[in-house]
């Protein structure tokens, strides 16, 4: 699996509010709830080490106010702080 993963928010996506996580190599395609960071049903299987990285990113960004300019396709590295 690639170490490179991206987080996406789509402004016109369906409820509940969530973000998408995808890997460069396509092995990860998952959705996480914005309110509590939980993995949503129907997401791909994620290794525990990768899940920990995503949870760390979520905890650092939890509660961030997103305005309309933030809700476009946002690409960032998992190591973003």
C-alpha positions as CSV (number, residue, x, y, z in Angstrom):
1,X,0.0,0.0,0.0
2,X,1.1,3.5,-0.7
3,X,1.9,5.8,2.2
4,X,0.2,8.5,0.3
5,X,-3.5,9.1,1.3
6,X,-5.8,11.9,0.6
7,X,-8.8,13.3,2.5
8,X,-11.7,14.8,0.6
9,X,-14.7,16.9,1.5
10,X,-17.5,17.4,-1.1
11,X,-19.8,20.4,-0.6
12,X,-22.8,18.6,-2.1
13,X,-22.3,15.2,-0.7
14,X,-25.1,13.3,1.1
15,X,-25.8,13.0,4.9
16,X,-24.5,12.3,7.4
17,X,-21.6,14.8,7.0
18,X,-18.4,12.9,6.3
19,X,-15.0,13.0,4.6
20,X,-13.5,10.5,2.2
21,X,-10.1,8.9,2.5
22,X,-8.4,7.4,-0.5
23,X,-5.0,6.0,-1.2
24,X,-2.9,6.7,-4.3
25,X,-2.8,3.0,-5.2
26,X,-6.6,2.5,-4.7
27,X,-6.3,0.1,-1.8
28,X,-8.2,2.5,0.5
29,X,-11.6,4.0,-0.3
30,X,-13.3,4.9,3.0
31,X,-15.7,7.4,4.5
32,X,-15.6,8.8,8.1
33,X,-18.2,10.7,9.9
34,X,-17.2,14.3,10.6
35,X,-19.0,14.5,14.0
36,X,-17.2,11.6,15.6
37,X,-14.6,10.3,13.2
38,X,-16.0,6.8,12.9
39,X,-15.6,4.7,9.9
40,X,-18.8,4.4,7.9
41,X,-20.4,1.2,6.7
42,X,-19.4,0.2,3.1
43,X,-15.9,1.5,3.4
44,X,-12.9,-0.6,2.4
45,X,-11.0,-2.6,4.9
46,X,-8.2,-0.5,6.5
47,X,-5.1,-1.7,8.2
48,X,-4.9,-0.7,11.9
49,X,-1.7,1.3,11.3
50,X,-3.4,3.4,8.6
51,X,-6.5,3.8,10.7
52,X,-4.4,5.2,13.5
53,X,-2.9,7.8,11.1
54,X,-6.3,8.8,10.0
55,X,-7.6,9.0,13.6
56,X,-4.6,11.2,14.5
57,X,-5.3,13.5,11.6
58,X,-8.9,13.7,12.6
59,X,-8.1,14.5,16.2
60,X,-5.9,17.3,15.1
61,X,-8.5,18.8,12.8
62,X,-11.7,18.0,14.8
63,X,-13.9,21.0,15.4
64,X,-12.3,23.0,12.6
65,X,-14.9,25.2,11.0
66,X,-15.2,24.6,7.3
67,X,-16.5,27.4,5.2
68,X,-17.6,26.9,1.6
69,X,-14.1,27.5,0.2
70,X,-12.9,24.6,2.4
71,X,-15.5,22.2,1.1
72,X,-14.2,21.8,-2.4
73,X,-12.0,18.8,-3.1
74,X,-9.3,19.2,-0.4
75,X,-6.2,17.1,-0.9
76,X,-3.7,16.7,1.9
77,X,-1.0,14.3,3.1
78,X,-1.8,12.1,6.1
79,X,1.1,13.7,7.9
80,X,-0.5,17.2,7.8
81,X,-0.7,18.9,11.1
